[in-house]
Amino acid sequence: MIPSLGTDPKINILTIGAEILKILIGNSSSVENILGSAPKQLGVSIDHVILSLDWLFSINAIFLDDEEIYINEAD
């Protein structure tokens, strides 16, 4: 069965995660900055941003150093 609900790419955590990574390219950002600006900038709820950050952290795409979020670059 293919799910038909909740498949809007605008609110997909993969799409939102990619947009968050674009924001973080080249510089870090504070957690407050991402949580404050990303929902407005991307037109999604803060819950979607939090889920996307959680997903990015789970796959080791980002890491948190004190209050700053960084992209986890490959060696």
N, C-alpha and C positions, 0 to 999 in steps of 0.2 A: 504494500500500500504506500503510495506517495503522499506525504502530507501536503495539504493545500492551504492550510492556515499558517500565518506567521512566516511566509516565505518572501515577504517584501525585502528586496536587497538593501533598501535604505535603513532598515532596522535589524539587519543581520549582524551578529557580532563579528563576523569575519570582515565585512565591509567597514564597520566602525573601527575595528582594530587596525585595519590598513590606513584609515584616515588618521588615527592617533599616531601611528608610526610616522606618517608624513609630517605631523606636527613636531615630532621629536627628532626628525632628521637634522643632524648638524649641531643640535644643542639639547641640553636636558630641560626639563620643566618640573615645576613643583606639582605635587599631587593636587593642591588647592587650585592651581592654575588650570590644570587639565579638567578637573571636576567643575570648575567655574565657567570655563570658556567653551569646552568641547560640546556640551549639549546644545548651546545656542548656535555655535558655529556649524554643527552637523545637523541640527534640526531634529534631535532625538532626546529622549528622556535621560536623566542622570542615571537611572537604573541600567539602561542600555550601555552607557559609558562604563559604569562599574563592572558589568558583566564582561565587557570587552577587555578592560584592564585585567580582570581576573584571568581571562582566557590567555591574553598575551603573557602574563606572568607564569601561568601554568605550562606554557610551551617554551619557556625561557627566552622569549623574544625581548622582554624588558626586565630590568631589575630595579630595585628601590634601594637607594643609598641615603639614609636619613629621610629627608623630605623630598628628594629629587628622584625623578624617574629617568632612566637612561635606556637606550637601545642596547641590548646585549649583542655586541659584535662578535662574529666568529673569529677564532684564532687563525 
